[in-house]
Every structure is written in C-alpha cells, then in structure tokens.
C-alpha cells in the first residue's frame, strides 16, 4: 500500500495549499533492482 503525501518547505510545487491535495498516479517504472518510483500529479477538476 502506498499513501503519497506532500512534505517539505520552500517554494510550493502546487501553489499555496490548505488541507488535503488529491493526487492521481500518472507514471510508474520498475527497475531491475526491484525499486518502483511512482509519479503523481494533482487531480484537476
């Protein structure tokens, strides 16, 4: 199970946010090592 969250400080990637940001998975890649990075983007309404 993967629960993506937005962390950090500095320049916001998605503008000023208050509360929850809904994200959608748009890309995955499996490496020979077994690592699988997931790329997410904000859901557009």
matplotlib code that plots the C-alpha trace (Angstrom):
import matplotlib.pyplot as plt

x = [0.0, 1.3, 0.0, 1.5, 1.9, 3.3, 6.0, 8.6, 9.1, 10.4, 8.8, 5.5, 5.0, 1.3, 0.8, -0.4, -2.3, -4.6, -5.6, -5.7, -4.4, -6.0, -3.3, -3.5, -0.9, 0.4, 3.6, 5.5, 8.7, 10.2, 14.0, 15.9, 16.7, 13.0, 12.6, 9.4, 9.2, 5.7, 4.9, 1.8, 0.2, -2.7, -6.1, -7.6, -11.3]
y = [0.0, 3.4, 6.6, 9.6, 12.8, 16.2, 17.3, 20.0, 23.7, 26.3, 27.0, 25.2, 22.9, 23.3, 26.9, 27.7, 24.7, 24.4, 20.9, 17.8, 17.7, 14.9, 13.2, 10.8, 8.3, 9.1, 7.0, 4.1, 2.4, -0.8, -1.1, -4.4, -3.8, -4.0, -0.3, 1.2, 5.0, 6.4, 9.8, 11.7, 15.0, 17.0, 16.0, 18.7, 19.4]
z = [0.0, -0.9, 0.7, -1.1, 0.9, 0.1, 2.5, 2.8, 2.8, 0.4, -3.0, -3.2, -6.2, -6.3, -5.0, -1.6, -0.1, 2.8, 3.7, 1.6, -2.0, -4.2, -6.3, -9.3, -10.3, -13.8, -14.2, -12.7, -13.6, -12.4, -12.1, -12.2, -8.5, -7.7, -6.9, -8.3, -8.3, -8.6, -10.1, -9.1, -10.1, -8.6, -9.7, -12.0, -11.7]

ax = plt.figure().add_subplot(projection="3d")
ax.plot(x, y, z, "-o")
ax.set_aspect("equal")
plt.show()
